[in-house]
């Protein structure tokens, strides 16, 4: 069974792009939010959510099931996905 | 300005300071395009790997090249974005590990 994948990303961030590509290349379904493209209250609300997972609020913040991975750490991502 | 023009401009200046572009030119040009997007958005080239506040004073430490580049290149051989690296990093003489965020959380004000 595959874990649900949710990512908080920036549209301009190279590591975020690499993470999205990795998910695509491996056929993993994922949801993502490009936080830099949000405005006002929407942005603040999402940033509060990011902070719960990652107090540094850095990107990408990746949630795979119950595992939180900060940054495009490929081996950690593979392990969490079981691939 | 195009990312290719920015590449040529920065290469000369930064190499003379001992900072080299990642040898993966596609990676570099993609980051330079994102720097140009941020220049358009904010009026300055804020680090594309970090969320900007959109205020030059608050973002001063993350305007590329960021304040954290010297320490990151010294410790990891690469800046946070893998844009600027050392020659050893490019040669593969240093392990390419993920560069953690060095910016103190207190500096983040978005």
N, CA and C atoms of all chains as a GROMACS GRO file, in nm:
protein
  579
    1UNK      N    1   0.085  -0.120   0.000
    1UNK     CA    2   0.000   0.000   0.000
    1UNK      C    3   0.088   0.124   0.000
    2UNK      N    4   0.053   0.218  -0.086
    2UNK     CA    5   0.140   0.335  -0.092
    2UNK      C    6   0.090   0.445   0.001
    3UNK      N    7   0.185   0.511   0.068
    3UNK     CA    8   0.151   0.616   0.163
    3UNK      C    9   0.110   0.743   0.088
    4UNK      N   10   0.029   0.824   0.152
    4UNK     CA   11  -0.014   0.949   0.091
    4UNK      C   12   0.103   1.047   0.093
    5UNK      N   13   0.123   1.113  -0.018
    5UNK     CA   14   0.235   1.206  -0.028
    5UNK      C   15   0.184   1.348  -0.046
    6UNK      N   16   0.229   1.434   0.043
    6UNK     CA   17   0.191   1.576   0.036
    6UNK      C   18   0.320   1.659   0.047
    7UNK      N   19   0.330   1.759  -0.037
    7UNK     CA   20   0.454   1.838  -0.034
    7UNK      C   21   0.422   1.988  -0.034
    8UNK      N   22   0.501   2.059   0.045
    8UNK     CA   23   0.496   2.205   0.044
    8UNK      C   24   0.621   2.250  -0.031
    9UNK      N   25   0.598   2.324  -0.137
    9UNK     CA   26   0.709   2.356  -0.228
    9UNK      C   27   0.708   2.505  -0.266
   10UNK      N   28   0.811   2.545  -0.337
   10UNK     CA   29   0.815   2.678  -0.400
   10UNK      C   30   0.824   2.655  -0.551
   11UNK      N   31   0.760   2.741  -0.626
   11UNK     CA   32   0.762   2.723  -0.773
   11UNK      C   33   0.902   2.748  -0.830
   12UNK      N   34   0.984   2.822  -0.754
   12UNK     CA   35   1.117   2.859  -0.805
   12UNK      C   36   1.230   2.772  -0.750
   13UNK      N   37   1.199   2.682  -0.661
   13UNK     CA   38   1.307   2.614  -0.586
   13UNK      C   39   1.358   2.490  -0.660
   14UNK      N   40   1.489   2.485  -0.682
   14UNK     CA   41   1.549   2.377  -0.760
   14UNK      C   42   1.528   2.241  -0.694
   15UNK      N   43   1.543   2.236  -0.562
   15UNK     CA   44   1.526   2.108  -0.492
   15UNK      C   45   1.379   2.064  -0.495
   16UNK      N   46   1.289   2.163  -0.496
   16UNK     CA   47   1.146   2.130  -0.505
   16UNK      C   48   1.116   2.071  -0.643
   17UNK      N   49   1.173   2.132  -0.746
   17UNK     CA   50   1.153   2.082  -0.882
   17UNK      C   51   1.209   1.940  -0.895
   18UNK      N   52   1.326   1.919  -0.836
   18UNK     CA   53   1.388   1.787  -0.842
   18UNK      C   54   1.301   1.683  -0.770
   19UNK      N   55   1.239   1.725  -0.660
   19UNK     CA   56   1.154   1.632  -0.585
   19UNK      C   57   1.029   1.597  -0.666
   20UNK      N   58   0.968   1.698  -0.728
   20UNK     CA   59   0.849   1.674  -0.810
   20UNK      C   60   0.885   1.578  -0.926
   21UNK      N   61   1.001   1.602  -0.988
   21UNK     CA   62   1.045   1.517  -1.099
   21UNK      C   63   1.066   1.373  -1.051
   22UNK      N   64   1.127   1.361  -0.934
   22UNK     CA   65   1.152   1.228  -0.877
   22UNK      C   66   1.019   1.153  -0.859
   23UNK      N   67   0.919   1.221  -0.807
   23UNK     CA   68   0.788   1.158  -0.783
   23UNK      C   69   0.726   1.116  -0.918
   24UNK      N   70   0.731   1.208  -1.014
   24UNK     CA   71   0.678   1.176  -1.148
   24UNK      C   72   0.750   1.055  -1.207
   25UNK      N   73   0.883   1.062  -1.204
   25UNK     CA   74   0.964   0.956  -1.265
   25UNK      C   75   0.938   0.819  -1.202
   26UNK      N   76   0.900   0.821  -1.074
   26UNK     CA   77   0.877   0.694  -1.004
   26UNK      C   78   0.729   0.657  -0.996
   27UNK      N   79   0.648   0.734  -1.067
   27UNK     CA   80   0.505   0.703  -1.074
   27UNK      C   81   0.433   0.719  -0.941
   28UNK      N   82   0.480   0.811  -0.858
   28UNK     CA   83   0.418   0.834  -0.727
   28UNK      C   84   0.315   0.947  -0.738
   29UNK      N   85   0.195   0.922  -0.690
   29UNK     CA   86   0.094   1.028  -0.686
   29UNK      C   87   0.125   1.120  -0.570
   30UNK      N   88   0.114   1.248  -0.593
   30UNK     CA   89   0.140   1.341  -0.481
   30UNK      C   90   0.060   1.469  -0.497
   31UNK      N   91   0.033   1.530  -0.382
   31UNK     CA   92  -0.028   1.663  -0.381
   31UNK      C   93   0.081   1.761  -0.344
   32UNK      N   94   0.075   1.879  -0.401
   32UNK     CA   95   0.172   1.981  -0.360
   32UNK      C   96   0.110   2.119  -0.363
   33UNK      N   97   0.170   2.205  -0.284
   33UNK     CA   98   0.127   2.346  -0.283
   33UNK      C   99   0.252   2.431  -0.303
   34UNK      N  100   0.254   2.513  -0.408
   34UNK     CA  101   0.363   2.608  -0.427
   34UNK      C  102   0.332   2.732  -0.343
   35UNK      N  103   0.396   2.738  -0.228
   35UNK     CA  104   0.359   2.840  -0.128
   35UNK      C  105   0.389   2.982  -0.176
   36UNK      N  106   0.491   2.997  -0.259
   36UNK     CA  107   0.527   3.132  -0.305
   36UNK      C  108   0.421   3.192  -0.398
   37UNK      N  109   0.333   3.107  -0.451
   37UNK     CA  110   0.231   3.157  -0.542
   37UNK      C  111   0.102   3.197  -0.469
   38UNK      N  112   0.099   3.171  -0.338
   38UNK     CA  113  -0.019   3.209  -0.259
   38UNK      C  114  -0.007   3.353  -0.213
   39UNK      N  115  -0.122   3.409  -0.178
   39UNK     CA  116  -0.123   3.548  -0.130
   39UNK      C  117  -0.195   3.557   0.004
   40UNK      N  118  -0.164   3.661   0.077
   40UNK     CA  119  -0.240   3.700   0.197
   40UNK      C  120  -0.273   3.589   0.294
   41UNK      N  121  -0.401   3.578   0.327
   41UNK     CA  122  -0.444   3.483   0.430
   41UNK      C  123  -0.419   3.338   0.390
   42UNK      N  124  -0.435   3.309   0.261
   42UNK     CA  125  -0.411   3.172   0.215
   42UNK      C  126  -0.267   3.131   0.244
   43UNK      N  127  -0.177   3.225   0.217
   43UNK     CA  128  -0.035   3.200   0.238
   43UNK      C  129  -0.007   3.179   0.388
   44UNK      N  130  -0.059   3.268   0.470
   44UNK     CA  131  -0.035   3.258   0.615
   44UNK      C  132  -0.089   3.127   0.672
   45UNK      N  133  -0.206   3.089   0.626
   45UNK     CA  134  -0.268   2.966   0.674
   45UNK      C  135  -0.181   2.844   0.641
   46UNK      N  136  -0.133   2.841   0.517
   46UNK     CA  137  -0.049   2.729   0.475
   46UNK      C  138   0.085   2.731   0.549
   47UNK      N  139   0.140   2.852   0.570
   47UNK     CA  140   0.268   2.860   0.642
   47UNK      C  141   0.255   2.810   0.785
   48UNK      N  142   0.139   2.836   0.845
   48UNK     CA  143   0.116   2.783   0.981
   48UNK      C  144   0.114   2.629   0.978
   49UNK      N  145   0.058   2.576   0.872
   49UNK     CA  146   0.055   2.430   0.857
   49UNK      C  147   0.197   2.376   0.837
   50UNK      N  148   0.274   2.445   0.752
   50UNK     CA  149   0.412   2.401   0.726
   50UNK      C  150   0.491   2.401   0.857
   51UNK      N  151   0.468   2.503   0.939
   51UNK     CA  152   0.542   2.519   1.064
   51UNK      C  153   0.520   2.400   1.159
   52UNK      N  154   0.400   2.342   1.152
   52UNK     CA  155   0.373   2.226   1.238
   52UNK      C  156   0.464   2.108   1.201
   53UNK      N  157   0.494   2.096   1.074
   53UNK     CA  158   0.580   1.986   1.028
   53UNK      C  159   0.727   2.024   1.034
   54UNK      N  160   0.754   2.152   1.011
   54UNK     CA  161   0.893   2.197   0.994
   54UNK      C  162   0.905   2.340   1.046
   55UNK      N  163   0.949   2.355   1.172
   55UNK     CA  164   0.957   2.488   1.232
   55UNK      C  165   1.042   2.588   1.152
   56UNK      N  166   1.136   2.535   1.073
   56UNK     CA  167   1.220   2.622   0.990
   56UNK      C  168   1.146   2.676   0.867
   57UNK      N  169   1.036   2.612   0.835
   57UNK     CA  170   0.957   2.649   0.717
   57UNK      C  171   1.044   2.660   0.592
   58UNK      N  172   1.123   2.557   0.572
   58UNK     CA  173   1.206   2.551   0.451
   58UNK      C  174   1.139   2.455   0.352
   59UNK      N  175   1.188   2.459   0.228
   59UNK     CA  176   1.120   2.387   0.120
   59UNK      C  177   1.218   2.302   0.040
   60UNK      N  178   1.178   2.187  -0.010
   60UNK     CA  179   1.047   2.127   0.010
   60UNK      C  180   1.033   2.064   0.149
   61UNK      N  181   0.911   2.070   0.202
   61UNK     CA  182   0.874   1.994   0.321
   61UNK      C  183   0.782   1.884   0.269
   62UNK      N  184   0.826   1.761   0.291
   62UNK     CA  185   0.759   1.647   0.228
   62UNK      C  186   0.699   1.558   0.337
   63UNK      N  187   0.572   1.526   0.322
   63UNK     CA  188   0.506   1.438   0.418
   63UNK      C  189   0.467   1.310   0.344
   64UNK      N  190   0.525   1.201   0.390
   64UNK     CA  191   0.495   1.071   0.329
   64UNK      C  192   0.438   0.984   0.440
   65UNK      N  193   0.307   0.965   0.438
   65UNK     CA  194   0.242   0.893   0.548
   65UNK      C  195   0.266   0.970   0.677
   66UNK      N  196   0.336   0.905   0.774
   66UNK     CA  197   0.366   0.971   0.901
   66UNK      C  198   0.508   1.028   0.903
   67UNK      N  199   0.577   1.016   0.794
   67UNK     CA  200   0.718   1.060   0.790
   67UNK      C  201   0.730   1.200   0.731
   68UNK      N  202   0.809   1.282   0.799
   68UNK     CA  203   0.833   1.418   0.749
   68UNK      C  204   0.978   1.426   0.702
   69UNK      N  205   0.996   1.468   0.580
   69UNK     CA  206   1.131   1.481   0.525
   69UNK      C  207   1.151   1.625   0.480
   70UNK      N  208   1.260   1.684   0.526
   70UNK     CA  209   1.289   1.822   0.491
   70UNK      C  210   1.397   1.821   0.384
   71UNK      N  211   1.363   1.869   0.267
   71UNK     CA  212   1.462   1.874   0.160
   71UNK      C  213   1.454   1.750   0.071
   72UNK      N  214   1.518   1.761  -0.044
   72UNK     CA  215   1.518   1.649  -0.140
   72UNK      C  216   1.627   1.550  -0.098
   73UNK      N  217   1.594   1.471   0.001
   73UNK     CA  218   1.686   1.368   0.051
   73UNK      C  219   1.639   1.236  -0.008
   74UNK      N  220   1.699   1.204  -0.121
   74UNK     CA  221   1.646   1.094  -0.202
   74UNK      C  222   1.639   0.961  -0.128
   75UNK      N  223   1.744   0.928  -0.053
   75UNK     CA  224   1.742   0.796   0.011
   75UNK      C  225   1.634   0.789   0.118
   76UNK      N  226   1.612   0.899   0.191
   76UNK     CA  227   1.506   0.903   0.294
   76UNK      C  228   1.369   0.891   0.227
   77UNK      N  229   1.355   0.959   0.113
   77UNK     CA  230   1.227   0.955   0.041
   77UNK      C  231   1.199   0.813  -0.009
   78UNK      N  232   1.302   0.751  -0.065
   78UNK     CA  233   1.287   0.613  -0.114
   78UNK      C  234   1.246   0.519   0.000
   79UNK      N  235   1.311   0.538   0.113
   79UNK     CA  236   1.282   0.451   0.228
   79UNK      C  237   1.136   0.470   0.273
   80UNK      N  238   1.095   0.598   0.283
   80UNK     CA  239   0.958   0.626   0.328
   80UNK      C  240   0.854   0.572   0.229
   81UNK      N  241   0.890   0.572   0.102
   81UNK     CA  242   0.798   0.524  -0.001
   81UNK      C  243   0.807   0.372  -0.019
   82UNK      N  244   0.914   0.316   0.034
   82UNK     CA  245   0.936   0.172   0.017
   82UNK      C  246   0.970   0.136  -0.126
   83UNK      N  247   1.049   0.220  -0.191
   83UNK     CA  248   1.088   0.190  -0.330
   83UNK      C  249   1.241   0.183  -0.344
   84UNK      N  250   1.715   4.062  -1.955
   84UNK     CA  251   1.833   3.976  -1.949
   84UNK      C  252   1.792   3.828  -1.952
   85UNK      N  253   1.868   3.748  -2.022
   85UNK     CA  254   1.837   3.604  -2.024
   85UNK      C  255   1.925   3.532  -1.920
   86UNK      N  256   1.886   3.409  -1.890
   86UNK     CA  257   1.965   3.332  -1.794
   86UNK      C  258   2.106   3.306  -1.849
   87UNK      N  259   2.117   3.291  -1.982
   87UNK     CA  260   2.248   3.267  -2.042
   87UNK      C  261   2.339   3.391  -2.027
   88UNK      N  262   2.279   3.507  -2.042
   88UNK     CA  263   2.357   3.631  -2.023
   88UNK      C  264   2.399   3.647  -1.877
   89UNK      N  265   2.306   3.615  -1.788
   89UNK     CA  266   2.336   3.624  -1.645
   89UNK      C  267   2.448   3.526  -1.609
   90UNK      N  268   2.443   3.410  -1.670
   90UNK     CA  269   2.546   3.307  -1.649
   90UNK      C  270   2.685   3.362  -1.680
   91UNK      N  271   2.698   3.420  -1.798
   91UNK     CA  272   2.828   3.471  -1.841
   91UNK      C  273   2.876   3.585  -1.750
   92UNK      N  274   2.781   3.668  -1.712
   92UNK     CA  275   2.815   3.784  -1.628
   92UNK      C  276   2.864   3.740  -1.490
   93UNK      N  277   2.787   3.649  -1.428
   93UNK     CA  278   2.820   3.608  -1.292
   93UNK      C  279   2.942   3.516  -1.286
   94UNK      N  280   2.958   3.435  -1.390
   94UNK     CA  281   3.068   3.338  -1.394
   94UNK      C  282   3.203   3.408  -1.370
   95UNK      N  283   3.223   3.513  -1.448
   95UNK     CA  284   3.351   3.587  -1.437
   95UNK      C  285   3.372   3.643  -1.297
   96UNK      N  286   3.270   3.710  -1.248
   96UNK     CA  287   3.282   3.777  -1.119
   96UNK      C  288   3.299   3.677  -1.005
   97UNK      N  289   3.218   3.572  -1.005
   97UNK     CA  290   3.217   3.479  -0.892
   97UNK      C  291   3.336   3.382  -0.894
   98UNK      N  292   3.377   3.343  -1.012
   98UNK     CA  293   3.493   3.252  -1.018
   98UNK      C  294   3.617   3.320  -0.963
   99UNK      N  295   3.627   3.450  -0.987
   99UNK     CA  296   3.745   3.522  -0.936
   99UNK      C  297   3.743   3.527  -0.783
  100UNK      N  298   3.625   3.505  -0.725
  100UNK     CA  299   3.614   3.503  -0.578
  100UNK      C  300   3.626   3.362  -0.523
  101UNK      N  301   3.643   3.264  -0.612
  101UNK     CA  302   3.659   3.126  -0.567
  101UNK      C  303   3.530   3.047  -0.561
  102UNK      N  304   3.422   3.103  -0.618
  102UNK     CA  305   3.294   3.031  -0.621
  102UNK      C  306   3.262   2.993  -0.765
  103UNK      N  307   3.237   2.866  -0.787
  103UNK     CA  308   3.218   2.814  -0.923
  103UNK      C  309   3.074   2.768  -0.941
  104UNK      N  310   3.025   2.781  -1.064
  104UNK     CA  311   2.893   2.728  -1.092
  104UNK      C  312   2.900   2.575  -1.091
  105UNK      N  313   2.793   2.515  -1.043
  105UNK     CA  314   2.774   2.370  -1.054
  105UNK      C  315   2.800   2.330  -1.200
  106UNK      N  316   2.870   2.219  -1.221
  106UNK     CA  317   2.903   2.181  -1.359
  106UNK      C  318   2.780   2.133  -1.437
  107UNK      N  319   2.671   2.108  -1.365
  107UNK     CA  320   2.544   2.073  -1.432
  107UNK      C  321   2.481   2.204  -1.481
  108UNK      N  322   2.511   2.238  -1.606
  108UNK     CA  323   2.471   2.370  -1.657
  108UNK      C  324   2.319   2.386  -1.664
  109UNK      N  325   2.246   2.278  -1.693
  109UNK     CA  326   2.099   2.288  -1.698
  109UNK      C  327   2.044   2.329  -1.561
  110UNK      N  328   2.103   2.268  -1.457
  110UNK     CA  329   2.062   2.300  -1.318
  110UNK      C  330   2.088   2.448  -1.292
  111UNK      N  331   2.206   2.494  -1.333
  111UNK     CA  332   2.246   2.634  -1.309
  111UNK      C  333   2.153   2.730  -1.385
  112UNK      N  334   2.129   2.702  -1.511
  112UNK     CA  335   2.045   2.792  -1.592
  112UNK      C  336   1.902   2.797  -1.539
  113UNK      N  337   1.855   2.685  -1.486
  113UNK     CA  338   1.721   2.683  -1.427
  113UNK      C  339   1.716   2.774  -1.304
  114UNK      N  340   1.818   2.766  -1.221
  114UNK     CA  341   1.822   2.853  -1.101
  114UNK      C  342   1.835   3.000  -1.143
  115UNK      N  343   1.917   3.026  -1.243
  115UNK     CA  344   1.934   3.165  -1.287
  115UNK      C  345   1.802   3.219  -1.344
  116UNK      N  346   1.725   3.136  -1.413
  116UNK     CA  347   1.593   3.178  -1.461
  116UNK      C  348   1.503   3.214  -1.343
  117UNK      N  349   1.513   3.132  -1.238
  117UNK     CA  350   1.430   3.159  -1.119
  117UNK      C  351   1.476   3.285  -1.045
  118UNK      N  352   1.606   3.311  -1.052
  118UNK     CA  353   1.655   3.437  -0.994
  118UNK      C  354   1.598   3.557  -1.069
  119UNK      N  355   1.588   3.541  -1.201
  119UNK     CA  356   1.532   3.650  -1.283
  119UNK      C  357   1.381   3.665  -1.255
  120UNK      N  358   1.313   3.555  -1.228
  120UNK     CA  359   1.171   3.562  -1.190
  120UNK      C  360   1.158   3.641  -1.059
  121UNK      N  361   1.245   3.609  -0.964
  121UNK     CA  362   1.239   3.680  -0.836
  121UNK      C  363   1.274   3.828  -0.851
  122UNK      N  364   1.364   3.859  -0.942
  122UNK     CA  365   1.398   4.000  -0.965
  122UNK      C  366   1.275   4.074  -1.017
  123UNK      N  367   1.203   4.007  -1.104
  123UNK     CA  368   1.079   4.064  -1.158
  123UNK      C  369   0.974   4.080  -1.046
  124UNK      N  370   0.964   3.977  -0.963
  124UNK     CA  371   0.863   3.977  -0.856
  124UNK      C  372   0.892   4.078  -0.746
  125UNK      N  373   1.016   4.078  -0.701
  125UNK     CA  374   1.050   4.153  -0.580
  125UNK      C  375   1.139   4.275  -0.604
  126UNK      N  376   1.203   4.278  -0.721
  126UNK     CA  377   1.293   4.389  -0.750
  126UNK      C  378   1.438   4.356  -0.715
  127UNK      N  379   1.461   4.237  -0.666
  127UNK     CA  380   1.598   4.193  -0.634
  127UNK      C  381   1.603   4.042  -0.647
  128UNK      N  382   1.724   3.991  -0.664
  128UNK     CA  383   1.738   3.848  -0.689
  128UNK      C  384   1.746   3.770  -0.558
  129UNK      N  385   1.629   3.748  -0.503
  129UNK     CA  386   1.620   3.672  -0.380
  129UNK      C  387   1.642   3.523  -0.411
  130UNK      N  388   1.700   3.452  -0.315
  130UNK     CA  389   1.729   3.309  -0.333
  130UNK      C  390   1.601   3.234  -0.373
  131UNK      N  391   1.603   3.165  -0.487
  131UNK     CA  392   1.481   3.096  -0.531
  131UNK      C  393   1.449   2.971  -0.450
  132UNK      N  394   1.544   2.926  -0.368
  132UNK     CA  395   1.522   2.806  -0.287
  132UNK      C  396   1.458   2.840  -0.152
  133UNK      N  397   1.436   2.968  -0.130
  133UNK     CA  398   1.379   3.011  -0.001
  133UNK      C  399   1.260   3.102  -0.028
  134UNK      N  400   1.167   3.102   0.068
  134UNK     CA  401   1.050   3.189   0.052
  134UNK      C  402   1.090   3.331   0.094
  135UNK      N  403   1.072   3.425   0.003
  135UNK     CA  404   1.108   3.564   0.031
  135UNK      C  405   0.994   3.635   0.102
  136UNK      N  406   1.031   3.735   0.181
  136UNK     CA  407   0.929   3.818   0.246
  136UNK      C  408   0.877   3.923   0.149
  137UNK      N  409   0.958   3.953   0.048
  137UNK     CA  410   0.918   4.055  -0.049
  137UNK      C  411   0.955   4.194  -0.003
  138UNK      N  412   1.042   4.200   0.096
  138UNK     CA  413   1.089   4.327   0.151
  138UNK      C  414   1.242   4.320   0.153
  139UNK      N  415   1.305   4.413   0.084
  139UNK     CA  416   1.449   4.405   0.064
  139UNK      C  417   1.527   4.396   0.195
  140UNK      N  418   1.483   4.470   0.294
  140UNK     CA  419   1.552   4.470   0.423
  140UNK      C  420   1.543   4.333   0.491
  141UNK      N  421   1.422   4.278   0.489
  141UNK     CA  422   1.400   4.148   0.554
  141UNK      C  423   1.469   4.034   0.479
  142UNK      N  424   1.482   4.052   0.348
  142UNK     CA  425   1.542   3.947   0.265
  142UNK      C  426   1.691   3.970   0.238
  143UNK      N  427   1.749   4.072   0.302
  143UNK     CA  428   1.887   4.111   0.270
  143UNK      C  429   1.985   3.992   0.276
  144UNK      N  430   1.965   3.903   0.374
  144UNK     CA  431   2.059   3.792   0.392
  144UNK      C  432   2.041   3.682   0.288
  145UNK      N  433   1.928   3.684   0.215
  145UNK     CA  434   1.908   3.578   0.114
  145UNK      C  435   1.907   3.632  -0.028
  146UNK      N  436   1.959   3.753  -0.047
  146UNK     CA  437   1.976   3.801  -0.183
  146UNK      C  438   2.102   3.733  -0.237
  147UNK      N  439   2.088   3.670  -0.353
  147UNK     CA  440   2.195   3.588  -0.410
  147UNK      C  441   2.313   3.675  -0.456
  148UNK      N  442   2.437   3.640  -0.423
  148UNK     CA  443   2.478   3.527  -0.338
  148UNK      C  444   2.447   3.556  -0.191
  149UNK      N  445   2.386   3.459  -0.126
  149UNK     CA  446   2.336   3.481   0.010
  149UNK      C  447   2.451   3.488   0.112
  150UNK      N  448   2.412   3.535   0.228
  150UNK     CA  449   2.507   3.553   0.338
  150UNK      C  450   2.565   3.419   0.385
  151UNK      N  451   2.494   3.311   0.354
  151UNK     CA  452   2.532   3.179   0.407
  151UNK      C  453   2.621   3.100   0.312
  152UNK      N  454   2.643   3.156   0.192
  152UNK     CA  455   2.723   3.085   0.092
  152UNK      C  456   2.865   3.051   0.140
  153UNK      N  457   2.938   3.147   0.198
  153UNK     CA  458   3.076   3.112   0.237
  153UNK      C  459   3.084   2.994   0.332
  154UNK      N  460   2.997   2.994   0.434
  154UNK     CA  461   3.001   2.884   0.533
  154UNK      C  462   2.956   2.752   0.471
  155UNK      N  463   2.852   2.759   0.386
  155UNK     CA  464   2.802   2.635   0.325
  155UNK      C  465   2.904   2.576   0.228
  156UNK      N  466   2.967   2.662   0.149
  156UNK     CA  467   3.067   2.610   0.054
  156UNK      C  468   3.187   2.556   0.131
  157UNK      N  469   3.220   2.622   0.240
  157UNK     CA  470   3.333   2.575   0.322
  157UNK      C  471   3.301   2.438   0.384
  158UNK      N  472   3.180   2.424   0.437
  158UNK     CA  473   3.146   2.300   0.507
  158UNK      C  474   3.099   2.187   0.415
  159UNK      N  475   3.019   2.222   0.314
  159UNK     CA  476   2.958   2.118   0.229
  159UNK      C  477   3.010   2.119   0.085
  160UNK      N  478   3.086   2.223   0.050
  160UNK     CA  479   3.135   2.234  -0.089
  160UNK      C  480   3.031   2.293  -0.182
  161UNK      N  481   2.917   2.335  -0.127
  161UNK     CA  482   2.810   2.386  -0.212
  161UNK      C  483   2.721   2.481  -0.132
  162UNK      N  484   2.661   2.576  -0.204
  162UNK     CA  485   2.562   2.662  -0.138
  162UNK      C  486   2.431   2.584  -0.124
  163UNK      N  487   2.337   2.641  -0.055
  163UNK     CA  488   2.209   2.576  -0.025
  163UNK      C  489   2.138   2.525  -0.150
  164UNK      N  490   2.147   2.601  -0.261
  164UNK     CA  491   2.076   2.566  -0.385
  164UNK      C  492   2.155   2.474  -0.478
  165UNK      N  493   2.280   2.444  -0.445
  165UNK     CA  494   2.372   2.375  -0.537
  165UNK      C  495   2.395   2.457  -0.663
  166UNK      N  496   2.397   2.589  -0.647
  166UNK     CA  497   2.429   2.679  -0.758
  166UNK      C  498   2.580   2.704  -0.759
  167UNK      N  499   2.628   2.758  -0.650
  167UNK     CA  500   2.773   2.784  -0.636
  167UNK      C  501   2.837   2.670  -0.558
  168UNK      N  502   2.945   2.622  -0.613
  168UNK     CA  503   3.014   2.510  -0.549
  168UNK      C  504   3.165   2.533  -0.553
  169UNK      N  505   3.236   2.445  -0.485
  169UNK     CA  506   3.382   2.450  -0.491
  169UNK      C  507   3.430   2.361  -0.606
  170UNK      N  508   3.554   2.376  -0.644
  170UNK     CA  509   3.607   2.290  -0.751
  170UNK      C  510   3.606   2.144  -0.706
  171UNK      N  511   3.633   2.122  -0.579
  171UNK     CA  512   3.635   1.984  -0.526
  171UNK      C  513   3.498   1.920  -0.538
  172UNK      N  514   3.394   1.998  -0.514
  172UNK     CA  515   3.256   1.947  -0.524
  172UNK      C  516   3.228   1.908  -0.669
  173UNK      N  517   3.269   1.998  -0.761
  173UNK     CA  518   3.247   1.970  -0.904
  173UNK      C  519   3.325   1.848  -0.951
  174UNK      N  520   3.441   1.827  -0.890
  174UNK     CA  521   3.525   1.713  -0.931
  174UNK      C  522   3.478   1.582  -0.866
  175UNK      N  523   3.384   1.594  -0.773
  175UNK     CA  524   3.334   1.473  -0.704
  175UNK      C  525   3.425   1.430  -0.591
  176UNK      N  526   3.518   1.518  -0.553
  176UNK     CA  527   3.610   1.485  -0.444
  176UNK      C  528   3.545   1.505  -0.307
  177UNK      N  529   3.428   1.566  -0.306
  177UNK     CA  530   3.352   1.586  -0.183
  177UNK      C  531   3.217   1.518  -0.203
  178UNK      N  532   3.172   1.448  -0.098
  178UNK     CA  533   3.041   1.383  -0.108
  178UNK      C  534   2.932   1.489  -0.128
  179UNK      N  535   2.840   1.462  -0.221
  179UNK     CA  536   2.733   1.558  -0.249
  179UNK      C  537   2.616   1.535  -0.153
  180UNK      N  538   2.630   1.587  -0.032
  180UNK     CA  539   2.520   1.569   0.063
  180UNK      C  540   2.426   1.689   0.058
  181UNK      N  541   2.306   1.668   0.108
  181UNK     CA  542   2.206   1.774   0.105
  181UNK      C  543   2.250   1.886   0.201
  182UNK      N  544   2.252   2.007   0.150
  182UNK     CA  545   2.296   2.120   0.233
  182UNK      C  546   2.177   2.166   0.317
  183UNK      N  547   2.187   2.154   0.449
  183UNK     CA  548   2.072   2.195   0.532
  183UNK      C  549   2.059   2.347   0.539
  184UNK      N  550   1.940   2.392   0.569
  184UNK     CA  551   1.917   2.536   0.580
  184UNK      C  552   1.996   2.592   0.699
  185UNK      N  553   2.080   2.691   0.671
  185UNK     CA  554   2.163   2.753   0.774
  185UNK      C  555   2.098   2.882   0.826
  186UNK      N  556   2.004   2.935   0.750
  186UNK     CA  557   1.943   3.061   0.789
  186UNK      C  558   1.870   3.042   0.922
  187UNK      N  559   1.901   3.125   1.023
  187UNK     CA  560   1.834   3.107   1.153
  187UNK      C  561   1.684   3.133   1.140
  188UNK      N  562   1.600   3.049   1.206
  188UNK     CA  563   1.454   3.068   1.196
  188UNK      C  564   1.412   3.211   1.233
  189UNK      N  565   1.486   3.274   1.322
  189UNK     CA  566   1.452   3.410   1.364
  189UNK      C  567   1.461   3.512   1.251
  190UNK      N  568   1.536   3.478   1.148
  190UNK     CA  569   1.554   3.570   1.034
  190UNK      C  570   1.435   3.562   0.938
  191UNK      N  571   1.358   3.455   0.953
  191UNK     CA  572   1.248   3.433   0.859
  191UNK      C  573   1.129   3.518   0.903
  192UNK      N  574   1.086   3.606   0.815
  192UNK     CA  575   0.981   3.701   0.858
  192UNK      C  576   0.868   3.713   0.758
  193UNK      N  577   0.842   3.606   0.684
  193UNK     CA  578   0.730   3.615   0.591
  193UNK      C  579   0.601   3.577   0.663
   0.00000   0.00000   0.00000
